Amino acid sequence: MTQDDSPHSPHIDRGLTQGQLVHLMYALFAIGVLSAGLLGAAAIAAVVLAYLKRSDMVGTVYAGHIDWIIRTFWWGLLWMLISAALMLIFVGYATGLVAFIWIIYRIMKGWLAHFSGETPLPGL
């Protein structure tokens, strides 16, 4: 068995490294969010990919990014749904804008941390 065939190899799926996969997840998530939901399937694909690769990245610097992407998706979805319900009393527009900005912030913070070789810090 060569080094690239070992289970601890950084290569996953046709030569993509774990780092490249994390970049792909952030890119898909950003496309899904910035397209104002028109390409929402891209954000869903990012989260599905994160869930599929979560066990492969346990114990690596990328594990924090996977958790970050998953948490951002679910919390963002929750706040967008709450904002949609609040639109009946016109408060939802403001909360929806805040939720959208928060999601963009989380994507940027996580992606920049990934470029720096760090894990995003928990919190906001």
C-alpha positions, -999 to +999 in steps of 0.1 A: +000+000+000+014+034-010+012+064+012-016+079-008-037+048-003-035+048+035-067+058+054-049+088+069-040+102+036-051+138+031-066+129-003-102+121-005-123+114-036-103+116-069-073+136-056-092+163-037-074+171-004-094+177+027-085+214+025-098+216-011-131+199+000-135+225+028-130+253+002-156+236-020-181+235+009-176+272+017-179+281-020-211+261-025-225+276+007-216+312-004-231+306-039-263+293-023-267+322+000-255+350-023-279+339-051-307+349-027-320+313-027-321+308-064-292+284-061-302+272-027-294+237-037-257+247-036-260+255+001-278+222+007-251+204-013-225+220+009-241+208+041-248+173+027-211+171+017-201+183+052-222+156+068-208+130+044-171+139+051-175+147+088-162+113+100-132+115+075-120+148+091-123+139+128-091+148+145-079+172+118-079+210+117-108+207+092-132+191+117-139+225+132-147+239+097-172+211+091-190+218+124-189+255+116-206+250+082-232+227+096-241+250+126-242+280+103-266+263+080-290+251+106-290+282+128-293+304+096-322+283+084-339+286+118-336+324+118-347+327+082-379+306+090-386+327+121-381+359+100-405+346+074-431+340+100-425+375+115-430+391+081-468+390+089-461+418+114-434+435+093-406+428+118-395+398+097-378+420+071-354+434+097-347+400+114-343+384+079-317+411+070-299+405+103-299+367+098-287+371+062-258+393+073-250+369+101-248+340+077-225+359+053-204+369+083-201+333+094-191+321+059-165+348+056-151+342+091-148+305+085-134+307+050-108+333+061-098+311+090-094+282+066-072+303+044-050+310+075-048+273+083-068+278+115-101+266+129-129+291+133-133+302+169-166+292+185-190+319+193-208+343+171 
